[in-house]
Amino acid sequence: MERYESLTYQERLVARSVSEGHRNRDIAEELGVAERTVKNYRKLALKKLAVDSVPELVHAFALLNLDNPRGGA
């Protein structure tokens, strides 16, 4: 949980969306940012959560049982 709390709000939003299977392009459009920005947030989130891939990210979110990007189970 400590690693999750180290994520910024935007990193949480992107990580959550990625873990739900949304494409970078769609996430960028929803957030009103460039696709490259989404990729950067995703990269930072993976690093902070100490995972190497999107499947590991999905697994980490499942283990944390997080319902919203603001935190808490």
PDB file of N, H, CA, C and O in Angstrom:
ATOM      1  N   MET A   1       0.818  -1.189   0.000  1.00  0.00           N
ATOM      2  CA  MET A   1       0.000   0.000   0.000  1.00  0.00           C
ATOM      3  C   MET A   1       0.868   1.263   0.000  1.00  0.00           C
ATOM      4  O   MET A   1       0.498   2.276  -0.593  1.00  0.00           O
ATOM      5  N   GLU A   2       1.999   1.198   0.654  1.00  0.00           N
ATOM      6  H   GLU A   2       2.300   0.375   1.136  1.00  0.00           H
ATOM      7  CA  GLU A   2       2.903   2.348   0.720  1.00  0.00           C
ATOM      8  C   GLU A   2       3.346   2.785  -0.675  1.00  0.00           C
ATOM      9  O   GLU A   2       3.418   3.978  -0.967  1.00  0.00           O
ATOM     10  N   ARG A   3       3.639   1.824  -1.519  1.00  0.00           N
ATOM     11  H   ARG A   3       3.581   0.854  -1.282  1.00  0.00           H
ATOM     12  CA  ARG A   3       4.064   2.165  -2.887  1.00  0.00           C
ATOM     13  C   ARG A   3       2.937   2.851  -3.641  1.00  0.00           C
ATOM     14  O   ARG A   3       3.168   3.821  -4.364  1.00  0.00           O
ATOM     15  N   TYR A   4       1.719   2.351  -3.476  1.00  0.00           N
ATOM     16  H   TYR A   4       1.531   1.564  -2.889  1.00  0.00           H
ATOM     17  CA  TYR A   4       0.575   2.964  -4.140  1.00  0.00           C
ATOM     18  C   TYR A   4       0.424   4.413  -3.698  1.00  0.00           C
ATOM     19  O   TYR A   4       0.165   5.294  -4.518  1.00  0.00           O
ATOM     20  N   GLU A   5       0.584   4.657  -2.413  1.00  0.00           N
ATOM     21  H   GLU A   5       0.795   3.942  -1.746  1.00  0.00           H
ATOM     22  CA  GLU A   5       0.426   6.006  -1.879  1.00  0.00           C
ATOM     23  C   GLU A   5       1.505   6.956  -2.386  1.00  0.00           C
ATOM     24  O   GLU A   5       1.341   8.174  -2.311  1.00  0.00           O
ATOM     25  N   SER A   6       2.609   6.410  -2.902  1.00  0.00           N
ATOM     26  H   SER A   6       2.742   5.421  -2.963  1.00  0.00           H
ATOM     27  CA  SER A   6       3.664   7.264  -3.454  1.00  0.00           C
ATOM     28  C   SER A   6       3.309   7.799  -4.842  1.00  0.00           C
ATOM     29  O   SER A   6       3.976   8.704  -5.343  1.00  0.00           O
ATOM     30  N   LEU A   7       2.272   7.250  -5.462  1.00  0.00           N
ATOM     31  H   LEU A   7       1.731   6.514  -5.055  1.00  0.00           H
ATOM     32  CA  LEU A   7       1.850   7.707  -6.786  1.00  0.00           C
ATOM     33  C   LEU A   7       1.136   9.051  -6.679  1.00  0.00           C
ATOM     34  O   LEU A   7       0.412   9.314  -5.719  1.00  0.00           O
ATOM     35  N   THR A   8       1.356   9.895  -7.686  1.00  0.00           N
ATOM     36  H   THR A   8       1.945   9.682  -8.465  1.00  0.00           H
ATOM     37  CA  THR A   8       0.587  11.134  -7.763  1.00  0.00           C
ATOM     38  C   THR A   8      -0.832  10.784  -8.198  1.00  0.00           C
ATOM     39  O   THR A   8      -1.098   9.671  -8.651  1.00  0.00           O
ATOM     40  N   TYR A   9      -1.725  11.732  -8.057  1.00  0.00           N
ATOM     41  H   TYR A   9      -1.509  12.636  -7.689  1.00  0.00           H
ATOM     42  CA  TYR A   9      -3.117  11.500  -8.460  1.00  0.00           C
ATOM     43  C   TYR A   9      -3.198  11.104  -9.935  1.00  0.00           C
ATOM     44  O   TYR A   9      -3.909  10.162 -10.283  1.00  0.00           O
ATOM     45  N   GLN A  10      -2.472  11.819 -10.806  1.00  0.00           N
ATOM     46  H   GLN A  10      -1.894  12.585 -10.522  1.00  0.00           H
ATOM     47  CA  GLN A  10      -2.501  11.508 -12.238  1.00  0.00           C
ATOM     48  C   GLN A  10      -1.933  10.115 -12.509  1.00  0.00           C
ATOM     49  O   GLN A  10      -2.473   9.375 -13.331  1.00  0.00           O
ATOM     50  N   GLU A  11      -0.857   9.757 -11.829  1.00  0.00           N
ATOM     51  H   GLU A  11      -0.418  10.358 -11.161  1.00  0.00           H
ATOM     52  CA  GLU A  11      -0.281   8.416 -12.000  1.00  0.00           C
ATOM     53  C   GLU A  11      -1.278   7.352 -11.570  1.00  0.00           C
ATOM     54  O   GLU A  11      -1.378   6.301 -12.203  1.00  0.00           O
ATOM     55  N   ARG A  12      -2.012   7.617 -10.502  1.00  0.00           N
ATOM     56  H   ARG A  12      -1.930   8.471  -9.988  1.00  0.00           H
ATOM     57  CA  ARG A  12      -3.037   6.665 -10.045  1.00  0.00           C
ATOM     58  C   ARG A  12      -4.136   6.505 -11.084  1.00  0.00           C
ATOM     59  O   ARG A  12      -4.558   5.389 -11.387  1.00  0.00           O
ATOM     60  N   LEU A  13      -4.597   7.631 -11.630  1.00  0.00           N
ATOM     61  H   LEU A  13      -4.254   8.538 -11.384  1.00  0.00           H
ATOM     62  CA  LEU A  13      -5.644   7.568 -12.649  1.00  0.00           C
ATOM     63  C   LEU A  13      -5.194   6.746 -13.849  1.00  0.00           C
ATOM     64  O   LEU A  13      -5.922   5.881 -14.335  1.00  0.00           O
ATOM     65  N   VAL A  14      -3.989   7.030 -14.316  1.00  0.00           N
ATOM     66  H   VAL A  14      -3.397   7.733 -13.921  1.00  0.00           H
ATOM     67  CA  VAL A  14      -3.471   6.324 -15.487  1.00  0.00           C
ATOM     68  C   VAL A  14      -3.250   4.848 -15.170  1.00  0.00           C
ATOM     69  O   VAL A  14      -3.638   3.983 -15.955  1.00  0.00           O
ATOM     70  N   ALA A  15      -2.636   4.556 -14.038  1.00  0.00           N
ATOM     71  H   ALA A  15      -2.321   5.259 -13.401  1.00  0.00           H
ATOM     72  CA  ALA A  15      -2.385   3.160 -13.667  1.00  0.00           C
ATOM     73  C   ALA A  15      -3.689   2.389 -13.537  1.00  0.00           C
ATOM     74  O   ALA A  15      -3.783   1.248 -13.991  1.00  0.00           O
ATOM     75  N   ARG A  16      -4.688   2.997 -12.926  1.00  0.00           N
ATOM     76  H   ARG A  16      -4.611   3.924 -12.558  1.00  0.00           H
ATOM     77  CA  ARG A  16      -6.001   2.354 -12.785  1.00  0.00           C
ATOM     78  C   ARG A  16      -6.597   2.083 -14.161  1.00  0.00           C
ATOM     79  O   ARG A  16      -7.059   0.974 -14.428  1.00  0.00           O
ATOM     80  N   SER A  17      -6.589   3.080 -15.030  1.00  0.00           N
ATOM     81  H   SER A  17      -6.214   3.981 -14.813  1.00  0.00           H
ATOM     82  CA  SER A  17      -7.158   2.920 -16.368  1.00  0.00           C
ATOM     83  C   SER A  17      -6.423   1.852 -17.167  1.00  0.00           C
ATOM     84  O   SER A  17      -7.048   1.039 -17.848  1.00  0.00           O
ATOM     85  N   VAL A  18      -5.095   1.854 -17.083  1.00  0.00           N
ATOM     86  H   VAL A  18      -4.587   2.514 -16.530  1.00  0.00           H
ATOM     87  CA  VAL A  18      -4.299   0.834 -17.776  1.00  0.00           C
ATOM     88  C   VAL A  18      -4.644  -0.545 -17.228  1.00  0.00           C
ATOM     89  O   VAL A  18      -4.798  -1.498 -17.992  1.00  0.00           O
ATOM     90  N   SER A  19      -4.765  -0.653 -15.914  1.00  0.00           N
ATOM     91  H   SER A  19      -4.639   0.121 -15.294  1.00  0.00           H
ATOM     92  CA  SER A  19      -5.062  -1.956 -15.308  1.00  0.00           C
ATOM     93  C   SER A  19      -6.454  -2.446 -15.683  1.00  0.00           C
ATOM     94  O   SER A  19      -6.730  -3.644 -15.621  1.00  0.00           O
ATOM     95  N   GLU A  20      -7.333  -1.524 -16.072  1.00  0.00           N
ATOM     96  H   GLU A  20      -7.108  -0.551 -16.122  1.00  0.00           H
ATOM     97  CA  GLU A  20      -8.680  -1.888 -16.515  1.00  0.00           C
ATOM     98  C   GLU A  20      -8.726  -2.183 -18.012  1.00  0.00           C
ATOM     99  O   GLU A  20      -9.784  -2.513 -18.549  1.00  0.00           O
ATOM    100  N   GLY A  21      -7.582  -2.065 -18.684  1.00  0.00           N
ATOM    101  H   GLY A  21      -6.723  -1.797 -18.248  1.00  0.00           H
ATOM    102  CA  GLY A  21      -7.512  -2.419 -20.095  1.00  0.00           C
ATOM    103  C   GLY A  21      -7.726  -1.284 -21.072  1.00  0.00           C
ATOM    104  O   GLY A  21      -7.860  -1.525 -22.272  1.00  0.00           O
ATOM    105  N   HIS A  22      -7.762  -0.056 -20.591  1.00  0.00           N
ATOM    106  H   HIS A  22      -7.653   0.140 -19.617  1.00  0.00           H
ATOM    107  CA  HIS A  22      -7.954   1.082 -21.487  1.00  0.00           C
ATOM    108  C   HIS A  22      -6.665   1.389 -22.246  1.00  0.00           C
ATOM    109  O   HIS A  22      -5.563   1.217 -21.724  1.00  0.00           O
ATOM    110  N   ARG A  23      -6.823   1.843 -23.476  1.00  0.00           N
ATOM    111  H   ARG A  23      -7.718   1.983 -23.900  1.00  0.00           H
ATOM    112  CA  ARG A  23      -5.673   2.181 -24.308  1.00  0.00           C
ATOM    113  C   ARG A  23      -5.134   3.558 -23.954  1.00  0.00           C
ATOM    114  O   ARG A  23      -5.875   4.430 -23.500  1.00  0.00           O
ATOM    115  N   ASN A  24      -3.841   3.743 -24.166  1.00  0.00           N
ATOM    116  H   ASN A  24      -3.239   3.034 -24.534  1.00  0.00           H
ATOM    117  CA  ASN A  24      -3.198   5.031 -23.879  1.00  0.00           C
ATOM    118  C   ASN A  24      -3.926   6.183 -24.560  1.00  0.00           C
ATOM    119  O   ASN A  24      -4.156   7.230 -23.955  1.00  0.00           O
ATOM    120  N   ARG A  25      -4.281   5.981 -25.811  1.00  0.00           N
ATOM    121  H   ARG A  25      -4.094   5.131 -26.302  1.00  0.00           H
ATOM    122  CA  ARG A  25      -4.948   7.031 -26.581  1.00  0.00           C
ATOM    123  C   ARG A  25      -6.269   7.435 -25.922  1.00  0.00           C
ATOM    124  O   ARG A  25      -6.587   8.620 -25.826  1.00  0.00           O
ATOM    125  N   ASP A  26      -7.034   6.435 -25.468  1.00  0.00           N
ATOM    126  H   ASP A  26      -6.775   5.472 -25.546  1.00  0.00           H
ATOM    127  CA  ASP A  26      -8.320   6.713 -24.834  1.00  0.00           C
ATOM    128  C   ASP A  26      -8.146   7.406 -23.483  1.00  0.00           C
ATOM    129  O   ASP A  26      -8.910   8.306 -23.135  1.00  0.00           O
ATOM    130  N   ILE A  27      -7.145   6.981 -22.734  1.00  0.00           N
ATOM    131  H   ILE A  27      -6.524   6.249 -23.017  1.00  0.00           H
ATOM    132  CA  ILE A  27      -6.861   7.605 -21.439  1.00  0.00           C
ATOM    133  C   ILE A  27      -6.468   9.064 -21.653  1.00  0.00           C
ATOM    134  O   ILE A  27      -6.932   9.954 -20.939  1.00  0.00           O
ATOM    135  N   ALA A  28      -5.612   9.296 -22.639  1.00  0.00           N
ATOM    136  H   ALA A  28      -5.236   8.573 -23.219  1.00  0.00           H
ATOM    137  CA  ALA A  28      -5.162  10.662 -22.939  1.00  0.00           C
ATOM    138  C   ALA A  28      -6.345  11.552 -23.296  1.00  0.00           C
ATOM    139  O   ALA A  28      -6.447  12.685 -22.825  1.00  0.00           O
ATOM    140  N   GLU A  29      -7.220  11.040 -24.115  1.00  0.00           N
ATOM    141  H   GLU A  29      -7.138  10.119 -24.498  1.00  0.00           H
ATOM    142  CA  GLU A  29      -8.392  11.810 -24.524  1.00  0.00           C
ATOM    143  C   GLU A  29      -9.274  12.137 -23.315  1.00  0.00           C
ATOM    144  O   GLU A  29      -9.749  13.263 -23.171  1.00  0.00           O
ATOM    145  N   GLU A  30      -9.482  11.154 -22.463  1.00  0.00           N
ATOM    146  H   GLU A  30      -9.096  10.239 -22.580  1.00  0.00           H
ATOM    147  CA  GLU A  30     -10.321  11.358 -21.276  1.00  0.00           C
ATOM    148  C   GLU A  30      -9.712  12.389 -20.317  1.00  0.00           C
ATOM    149  O   GLU A  30     -10.428  13.201 -19.731  1.00  0.00           O
ATOM    150  N   LEU A  31      -8.388  12.346 -20.166  1.00  0.00           N
ATOM    151  H   LEU A  31      -7.806  11.687 -20.642  1.00  0.00           H
ATOM    152  CA  LEU A  31      -7.717  13.264 -19.241  1.00  0.00           C
ATOM    153  C   LEU A  31      -7.377  14.614 -19.870  1.00  0.00           C
ATOM    154  O   LEU A  31      -7.023  15.562 -19.168  1.00  0.00           O
ATOM    155  N   GLY A  32      -7.485  14.694 -21.188  1.00  0.00           N
ATOM    156  H   GLY A  32      -7.772  13.924 -21.758  1.00  0.00           H
ATOM    157  CA  GLY A  32      -7.158  15.938 -21.872  1.00  0.00           C
ATOM    158  C   GLY A  32      -5.671  16.218 -21.931  1.00  0.00           C
ATOM    159  O   GLY A  32      -5.236  17.367 -21.857  1.00  0.00           O
ATOM    160  N   VAL A  33      -4.888  15.142 -22.066  1.00  0.00           N
ATOM    161  H   VAL A  33      -5.241  14.208 -22.126  1.00  0.00           H
ATOM    162  CA  VAL A  33      -3.431  15.269 -22.160  1.00  0.00           C
ATOM    163  C   VAL A  33      -2.951  14.522 -23.396  1.00  0.00           C
ATOM    164  O   VAL A  33      -3.721  13.804 -24.035  1.00  0.00           O
ATOM    165  N   ALA A  34      -1.684  14.692 -23.725  1.00  0.00           N
ATOM    166  H   ALA A  34      -1.059  15.275 -23.206  1.00  0.00           H
ATOM    167  CA  ALA A  34      -1.098  13.988 -24.862  1.00  0.00           C
ATOM    168  C   ALA A  34      -0.892  12.511 -24.517  1.00  0.00           C
ATOM    169  O   ALA A  34      -0.702  12.153 -23.355  1.00  0.00           O
ATOM    170  N   GLU A  35      -0.932  11.673 -25.536  1.00  0.00           N
ATOM    171  H   GLU A  35      -1.086  11.964 -26.480  1.00  0.00           H
ATOM    172  CA  GLU A  35      -0.694  10.245 -25.324  1.00  0.00           C
ATOM    173  C   GLU A  35       0.686  10.009 -24.710  1.00  0.00           C
ATOM    174  O   GLU A  35       0.861   9.109 -23.888  1.00  0.00           O
ATOM    175  N   ARG A  36       1.654  10.815 -25.111  1.00  0.00           N
ATOM    176  H   ARG A  36       1.512  11.545 -25.778  1.00  0.00           H
ATOM    177  CA  ARG A  36       3.010  10.691 -24.555  1.00  0.00           C
ATOM    178  C   ARG A  36       3.010  10.947 -23.041  1.00  0.00           C
ATOM    179  O   ARG A  36       3.762  10.313 -22.300  1.00  0.00           O
ATOM    180  N   THR A  37       2.177  11.864 -22.597  1.00  0.00           N
ATOM    181  H   THR A  37       1.566  12.379 -23.198  1.00  0.00           H
ATOM    182  CA  THR A  37       2.055  12.147 -21.163  1.00  0.00           C
ATOM    183  C   THR A  37       1.525  10.924 -20.431  1.00  0.00           C
ATOM    184  O   THR A  37       2.007  10.585 -19.350  1.00  0.00           O
ATOM    185  N   VAL A  38       0.543  10.269 -21.013  1.00  0.00           N
ATOM    186  H   VAL A  38       0.151  10.544 -21.891  1.00  0.00           H
ATOM    187  CA  VAL A  38      -0.006   9.043 -20.413  1.00  0.00           C
ATOM    188  C   VAL A  38       1.086   7.985 -20.320  1.00  0.00           C
ATOM    189  O   VAL A  38       1.205   7.300 -19.304  1.00  0.00           O
ATOM    190  N   LYS A  39       1.876   7.851 -21.370  1.00  0.00           N
ATOM    191  H   LYS A  39       1.779   8.407 -22.195  1.00  0.00           H
ATOM    192  CA  LYS A  39       2.962   6.869 -21.350  1.00  0.00           C
ATOM    193  C   LYS A  39       3.964   7.183 -20.242  1.00  0.00           C
ATOM    194  O   LYS A  39       4.467   6.279 -19.574  1.00  0.00           O
ATOM    195  N   ASN A  40       4.246   8.460 -20.054  1.00  0.00           N
ATOM    196  H   ASN A  40       3.837   9.194 -20.597  1.00  0.00           H
ATOM    197  CA  ASN A  40       5.165   8.857 -18.975  1.00  0.00           C
ATOM    198  C   ASN A  40       4.583   8.538 -17.604  1.00  0.00           C
ATOM    199  O   ASN A  40       5.284   8.007 -16.743  1.00  0.00           O
ATOM    200  N   TYR A  41       3.308   8.856 -17.394  1.00  0.00           N
ATOM    201  H   TYR A  41       2.739   9.288 -18.094  1.00  0.00           H
ATOM    202  CA  TYR A  41       2.658   8.537 -16.116  1.00  0.00           C
ATOM    203  C   TYR A  41       2.670   7.029 -15.873  1.00  0.00           C
ATOM    204  O   TYR A  41       2.918   6.568 -14.759  1.00  0.00           O
ATOM    205  N   ARG A  42       2.400   6.274 -16.933  1.00  0.00           N
ATOM    206  H   ARG A  42       2.199   6.649 -17.838  1.00  0.00           H
ATOM    207  CA  ARG A  42       2.386   4.809 -16.805  1.00  0.00           C
ATOM    208  C   ARG A  42       3.771   4.294 -16.419  1.00  0.00           C
ATOM    209  O   ARG A  42       3.905   3.445 -15.539  1.00  0.00           O
ATOM    210  N   LYS A  43       4.793   4.816 -17.085  1.00  0.00           N
ATOM    211  H   LYS A  43       4.685   5.507 -17.800  1.00  0.00           H
ATOM    212  CA  LYS A  43       6.172   4.406 -16.793  1.00  0.00           C
ATOM    213  C   LYS A  43       6.536   4.714 -15.346  1.00  0.00           C
ATOM    214  O   LYS A  43       7.122   3.876 -14.661  1.00  0.00           O
ATOM    215  N   LEU A  44       6.193   5.908 -14.879  1.00  0.00           N
ATOM    216  H   LEU A  44       5.717   6.589 -15.436  1.00  0.00           H
ATOM    217  CA  LEU A  44       6.482   6.294 -13.497  1.00  0.00           C
ATOM    218  C   LEU A  44       5.728   5.417 -12.504  1.00  0.00           C
ATOM    219  O   LEU A  44       6.277   5.024 -11.475  1.00  0.00           O
ATOM    220  N   ALA A  45       4.474   5.112 -12.812  1.00  0.00           N
ATOM    221  H   ALA A  45       4.028   5.432 -13.648  1.00  0.00           H
ATOM    222  CA  ALA A  45       3.673   4.267 -11.919  1.00  0.00           C
ATOM    223  C   ALA A  45       4.259   2.862 -11.830  1.00  0.00           C
ATOM    224  O   ALA A  45       4.340   2.291 -10.742  1.00  0.00           O
ATOM    225  N   LEU A  46       4.663   2.308 -12.959  1.00  0.00           N
ATOM    226  H   LEU A  46       4.597   2.772 -13.842  1.00  0.00           H
ATOM    227  CA  LEU A  46       5.271   0.971 -12.948  1.00  0.00           C
ATOM    228  C   LEU A  46       6.521   0.969 -12.076  1.00  0.00           C
ATOM    229  O   LEU A  46       6.746   0.048 -11.290  1.00  0.00           O
ATOM    230  N   LYS A  47       7.330   2.016 -12.230  1.00  0.00           N
ATOM    231  H   LYS A  47       7.147   2.763 -12.869  1.00  0.00           H
ATOM    232  CA  LYS A  47       8.565   2.104 -11.451  1.00  0.00           C
ATOM    233  C   LYS A  47       8.269   2.222  -9.961  1.00  0.00           C
ATOM    234  O   LYS A  47       8.855   1.506  -9.150  1.00  0.00           O
ATOM    235  N   LYS A  48       7.362   3.124  -9.602  1.00  0.00           N
ATOM    236  H   LYS A  48       6.886   3.706 -10.261  1.00  0.00           H
ATOM    237  CA  LYS A  48       7.041   3.334  -8.189  1.00  0.00           C
ATOM    238  C   LYS A  48       6.398   2.106  -7.549  1.00  0.00           C
ATOM    239  O   LYS A  48       6.589   1.851  -6.360  1.00  0.00           O
ATOM    240  N   LEU A  49       5.635   1.345  -8.336  1.00  0.00           N
ATOM    241  H   LEU A  49       5.480   1.552  -9.301  1.00  0.00           H
ATOM    242  CA  LEU A  49       4.986   0.143  -7.806  1.00  0.00           C
ATOM    243  C   LEU A  49       5.903  -1.073  -7.878  1.00  0.00           C
ATOM    244  O   LEU A  49       5.538  -2.161  -7.434  1.00  0.00           O
ATOM    245  N   ALA A  50       7.090  -0.883  -8.438  1.00  0.00           N
ATOM    246  H   ALA A  50       7.387   0.001  -8.799  1.00  0.00           H
ATOM    247  CA  ALA A  50       8.096  -1.947  -8.558  1.00  0.00           C
ATOM    248  C   ALA A  50       7.574  -3.138  -9.347  1.00  0.00           C
ATOM    249  O   ALA A  50       7.768  -4.293  -8.968  1.00  0.00           O
ATOM    250  N   VAL A  51       6.900  -2.825 -10.469  1.00  0.00           N
ATOM    251  H   VAL A  51       6.743  -1.887 -10.778  1.00  0.00           H
ATOM    252  CA  VAL A  51       6.451  -3.869 -11.383  1.00  0.00           C
ATOM    253  C   VAL A  51       7.046  -3.582 -12.754  1.00  0.00           C
ATOM    254  O   VAL A  51       7.387  -2.443 -13.073  1.00  0.00           O
ATOM    255  N   ASP A  52       7.164  -4.634 -13.560  1.00  0.00           N
ATOM    256  H   ASP A  52       6.887  -5.559 -13.301  1.00  0.00           H
ATOM    257  CA  ASP A  52       7.843  -4.502 -14.846  1.00  0.00           C
ATOM    258  C   ASP A  52       6.923  -4.516 -16.058  1.00  0.00           C
ATOM    259  O   ASP A  52       7.369  -4.262 -17.177  1.00  0.00           O
ATOM    260  N   SER A  53       5.641  -4.809 -15.846  1.00  0.00           N
ATOM    261  H   SER A  53       5.278  -5.015 -14.937  1.00  0.00           H
ATOM    262  CA  SER A  53       4.751  -4.951 -16.989  1.00  0.00           C
ATOM    263  C   SER A  53       3.314  -4.616 -16.601  1.00  0.00           C
ATOM    264  O   SER A  53       2.974  -4.532 -15.420  1.00  0.00           O
ATOM    265  N   VAL A  54       2.486  -4.429 -17.617  1.00  0.00           N
ATOM    266  H   VAL A  54       2.762  -4.497 -18.575  1.00  0.00           H
ATOM    267  CA  VAL A  54       1.072  -4.158 -17.374  1.00  0.00           C
ATOM    268  C   VAL A  54       0.395  -5.341 -16.672  1.00  0.00           C
ATOM    269  O   VAL A  54      -0.383  -5.113 -15.747  1.00  0.00           O
ATOM    270  N   PRO A  55       0.655  -6.592 -17.068  1.00  0.00           N
ATOM    271  CA  PRO A  55       0.042  -7.697 -16.316  1.00  0.00           C
ATOM    272  C   PRO A  55       0.403  -7.677 -14.827  1.00  0.00           C
ATOM    273  O   PRO A  55      -0.432  -7.997 -13.981  1.00  0.00           O
ATOM    274  N   GLU A  56       1.634  -7.304 -14.509  1.00  0.00           N
ATOM    275  H   GLU A  56       2.313  -7.044 -15.196  1.00  0.00           H
ATOM    276  CA  GLU A  56       2.025  -7.192 -13.099  1.00  0.00           C
ATOM    277  C   GLU A  56       1.283  -6.036 -12.430  1.00  0.00           C
ATOM    278  O   GLU A  56       0.929  -6.122 -11.254  1.00  0.00           O
ATOM    279  N   LEU A  57       1.052  -4.968 -13.169  1.00  0.00           N
ATOM    280  H   LEU A  57       1.340  -4.898 -14.124  1.00  0.00           H
ATOM    281  CA  LEU A  57       0.295  -3.830 -12.650  1.00  0.00           C
ATOM    282  C   LEU A  57      -1.139  -4.249 -12.331  1.00  0.00           C
ATOM    283  O   LEU A  57      -1.672  -3.910 -11.274  1.00  0.00           O
ATOM    284  N   VAL A  58      -1.751  -4.978 -13.239  1.00  0.00           N
ATOM    285  H   VAL A  58      -1.319  -5.254 -14.098  1.00  0.00           H
ATOM    286  CA  VAL A  58      -3.113  -5.481 -13.025  1.00  0.00           C
ATOM    287  C   VAL A  58      -3.152  -6.338 -11.767  1.00  0.00           C
ATOM    288  O   VAL A  58      -4.059  -6.209 -10.945  1.00  0.00           O
ATOM    289  N   HIS A  59      -2.171  -7.206 -11.626  1.00  0.00           N
ATOM    290  H   HIS A  59      -1.435  -7.311 -12.294  1.00  0.00           H
ATOM    291  CA  HIS A  59      -2.093  -8.082 -10.453  1.00  0.00           C
ATOM    292  C   HIS A  59      -1.924  -7.265  -9.172  1.00  0.00           C
ATOM    293  O   HIS A  59      -2.566  -7.551  -8.161  1.00  0.00           O
ATOM    294  N   ALA A  60      -1.071  -6.261  -9.214  1.00  0.00           N
ATOM    295  H   ALA A  60      -0.550  -6.028 -10.035  1.00  0.00           H
ATOM    296  CA  ALA A  60      -0.846  -5.416  -8.037  1.00  0.00           C
ATOM    297  C   ALA A  60      -2.133  -4.709  -7.620  1.00  0.00           C
ATOM    298  O   ALA A  60      -2.447  -4.641  -6.432  1.00  0.00           O
ATOM    299  N   PHE A  61      -2.876  -4.187  -8.586  1.00  0.00           N
ATOM    300  H   PHE A  61      -2.621  -4.243  -9.552  1.00  0.00           H
ATOM    301  CA  PHE A  61      -4.135  -3.518  -8.264  1.00  0.00           C
ATOM    302  C   PHE A  61      -5.150  -4.509  -7.707  1.00  0.00           C
ATOM    303  O   PHE A  61      -5.909  -4.172  -6.797  1.00  0.00           O
ATOM    304  N   ALA A  62      -5.172  -5.717  -8.238  1.00  0.00           N
ATOM    305  H   ALA A  62      -4.556  -5.990  -8.977  1.00  0.00           H
ATOM    306  CA  ALA A  62      -6.086  -6.737  -7.723  1.00  0.00           C
ATOM    307  C   ALA A  62      -5.748  -7.083  -6.276  1.00  0.00           C
ATOM    308  O   ALA A  62      -6.647  -7.237  -5.449  1.00  0.00           O
ATOM    309  N   LEU A  63      -4.469  -7.204  -5.968  1.00  0.00           N
ATOM    310  H   LEU A  63      -3.739  -7.078  -6.639  1.00  0.00           H
ATOM    311  CA  LEU A  63      -4.053  -7.514  -4.597  1.00  0.00           C
ATOM    312  C   LEU A  63      -4.404  -6.389  -3.630  1.00  0.00           C
ATOM    313  O   LEU A  63      -4.785  -6.639  -2.487  1.00  0.00           O
ATOM    314  N   LEU A  64      -4.274  -5.157  -4.093  1.00  0.00           N
ATOM    315  H   LEU A  64      -3.964  -4.953  -5.022  1.00  0.00           H
ATOM    316  CA  LEU A  64      -4.580  -4.009  -3.241  1.00  0.00           C
ATOM    317  C   LEU A  64      -6.080  -3.783  -3.097  1.00  0.00           C
ATOM    318  O   LEU A  64      -6.531  -3.124  -2.160  1.00  0.00           O
ATOM    319  N   ASN A  65      -6.853  -4.339  -4.042  1.00  0.00           N
ATOM    320  H   ASN A  65      -6.487  -4.873  -4.803  1.00  0.00           H
ATOM    321  CA  ASN A  65      -8.312  -4.205  -4.023  1.00  0.00           C
ATOM    322  C   ASN A  65      -8.723  -2.739  -3.904  1.00  0.00           C
ATOM    323  O   ASN A  65      -9.521  -2.369  -3.043  1.00  0.00           O
ATOM    324  N   LEU A  66      -8.171  -1.931  -4.770  1.00  0.00           N
ATOM    325  H   LEU A  66      -7.523  -2.231  -5.470  1.00  0.00           H
ATOM    326  CA  LEU A  66      -8.437  -0.495  -4.732  1.00  0.00           C
ATOM    327  C   LEU A  66      -9.662  -0.159  -5.569  1.00  0.00           C
ATOM    328  O   LEU A  66      -9.790  -0.606  -6.709  1.00  0.00           O
ATOM    329  N   ASP A  67     -10.550   0.625  -4.998  1.00  0.00           N
ATOM    330  H   ASP A  67     -10.445   0.988  -4.072  1.00  0.00           H
ATOM    331  CA  ASP A  67     -11.778   0.985  -5.682  1.00  0.00           C
ATOM    332  C   ASP A  67     -11.714   2.332  -6.390  1.00  0.00           C
ATOM    333  O   ASP A  67     -12.498   2.588  -7.305  1.00  0.00           O
ATOM    334  N   ASN A  68     -10.797   3.188  -5.981  1.00  0.00           N
ATOM    335  H   ASN A  68     -10.161   2.981  -5.239  1.00  0.00           H
ATOM    336  CA  ASN A  68     -10.719   4.497  -6.618  1.00  0.00           C
ATOM    337  C   ASN A  68      -9.280   4.999  -6.595  1.00  0.00           C
ATOM    338  O   ASN A  68      -8.473   4.559  -5.776  1.00  0.00           O
ATOM    339  N   PRO A  69      -8.962   5.928  -7.504  1.00  0.00           N
ATOM    340  CA  PRO A  69      -7.581   6.393  -7.614  1.00  0.00           C
ATOM    341  C   PRO A  69      -7.120   7.272  -6.458  1.00  0.00           C
ATOM    342  O   PRO A  69      -5.925   7.544  -6.347  1.00  0.00           O
ATOM    343  N   ARG A  70      -8.005   7.714  -5.614  1.00  0.00           N
ATOM    344  H   ARG A  70      -8.976   7.493  -5.705  1.00  0.00           H
ATOM    345  CA  ARG A  70      -7.603   8.564  -4.488  1.00  0.00           C
ATOM    346  C   ARG A  70      -7.018   7.753  -3.347  1.00  0.00           C
ATOM    347  O   ARG A  70      -6.435   8.312  -2.417  1.00  0.00           O
ATOM    348  N   GLY A  71      -7.172   6.429  -3.414  1.00  0.00           N
ATOM    349  H   GLY A  71      -7.646   5.975  -4.169  1.00  0.00           H
ATOM    350  CA  GLY A  71      -6.528   5.579  -2.408  1.00  0.00           C
ATOM    351  C   GLY A  71      -7.508   4.813  -1.565  1.00  0.00           C
ATOM    352  O   GLY A  71      -8.724   4.939  -1.710  1.00  0.00           O
ATOM    353  N   GLY A  72      -6.951   4.015  -0.678  1.00  0.00           N
ATOM    354  H   GLY A  72      -5.963   3.913  -0.560  1.00  0.00           H
ATOM    355  CA  GLY A  72      -7.748   3.247   0.269  1.00  0.00           C
ATOM    356  C   GLY A  72      -8.482   2.092  -0.335  1.00  0.00           C
ATOM    357  O   GLY A  72      -8.913   2.159  -1.486  1.00  0.00           O
ATOM    358  N   ALA A  73      -8.633   1.025   0.424  1.00  0.00           N
ATOM    359  H   ALA A  73      -8.282   0.971   1.359  1.00  0.00           H
ATOM    360  CA  ALA A  73      -9.347  -0.160  -0.043  1.00  0.00           C
ATOM    361  C   ALA A  73     -10.819  -0.016   0.212  1.00  0.00           C
ATOM    362  O   ALA A  73     -11.593  -0.916  -0.114  1.00  0.00           O
TER     363      ALA A  73
END
